[in-house]
Amino acid sequence: MPKKVLKNLSEIRRYFHTNADPVYFVSATNFNLLGLDEWVKNFKYICYMDCFDGRHPNVLVPSELPHDEFQSIEDINNYLLQHKEVRDYIKARGGKPKFVFLMFDEKTEELVEELGGELWFPKAELRTRMDNKIETVRVGNKAGVPSVPNTLSEVESYKHLKEICQKADLGNDLVLQSAFGDSGHTTFFVKSEADFRKHEHEIVGEGEIKIMKRIDCRGSAIEACATSQGTIVGPLMTELVGFNELTPYRGGWCGNEIFATAFPPKTRERARELTFKFGEQLRKEGYRGYFELDFLIDKKTGEIWLGELNPRITGASSMTNHAAFAHADAPLFLFHLLEFSKKPFKLDVGELNDRWADPNMIDSWSQMVIKHTDDTVDIVTSAPQSGIYRMQPDGQVVFDRFDYHRRAVESEDEAFFLRISNVGDYRYEGADLGILVTRGRSMTKGFQLTEKSKRWIDGIKSAYAASPLPSAEAFEDPAFKIM
């Protein structure tokens, strides 16, 4: 008997509300897909960090076992999938398990197969190829989505770099990016030989480098999902980038705002159009499912340039999947699950995209990813719990009540905090302390942190206490992001 075709959003929502097979999001924390368990029956989180102190009903955090030092989030996921408590849990729940990840590699794919499950993302090999910043430029060019004036080349020396830039007419004020790497870690601003020398070991011998003309721009992010019915496009978000209060990394991502009118209508429309075109090209490349694009918006001309592609869910996914349009229709990630479920469906993607472009479908939220910004290393002895915090009239930030729903935030004087660094963890420069989600904007019209945002950051940071490392204890900065 042919499978029944889902014909509208109501049927799609009902399909997931009655979902029989278990779906697992395996990651360091459940932040990226927080709340999805309320849309998909049998959706569970398997996490390394217990952000909710055991109080989230759908989060499993296995007891800590000895393990090699994690070098990446893929290592964390592979550790979790080999953990006996996790394997017993998956086996006991039965069904044919489906798995989604923030990051995964070929070893993850093998472990999923061992567990008799399915990995609901494109193969790691394809995802890695798409994640290559050099490849992103080429895919964008094919799609008609322009990148900032650039050239792609290996770099042998500063003299060689100058020759390349002269030939490509890029000037002397440059931004260099290597093929892979976390935001802020592999983006280098080079205006002089001294700047080049500082990062030479990360540029020379690293293969093709993206060499861009530096522009004065706003950062923005937009998420989408490439489905069999076309590319579904979420709203354009602002990006918080490089704020000293939040991150020690110059150019490092440190949050987002979702705010309907943060950019002019023409900018929003153009960004959505380019995202759709990029998604359609990804489909031709064989990629399906969730992805995110960073766009750089020139402050003077308003031109929009492709920054980078993240072929996965991202740190901004929580913003996309909790906006008003997501509650009115369905979270964007639900369409990713639908695409991989093999359930046939028909959807008027154009009509959905038009509706999601309506500013009335978007409410205003901000998230700030708070890192330890001092060049110090110590051990956390006291950490604020996850939940709802309140800012008092004098600016003091106090814990108000436990919750794991960010929508429980009632006003701009409240915020949802998800703790990452906990008691016993190392606190080092760049360590993620937690994520603060507030209603309203965290930046001014001029894209600077508001005074209220700074008070929120100070309030959360001051809720941490730490003690110095014993003098004989060595420490190596893991230097990878977990979101």
Disulfide bonds with the S-S distance in Angstrom:
none
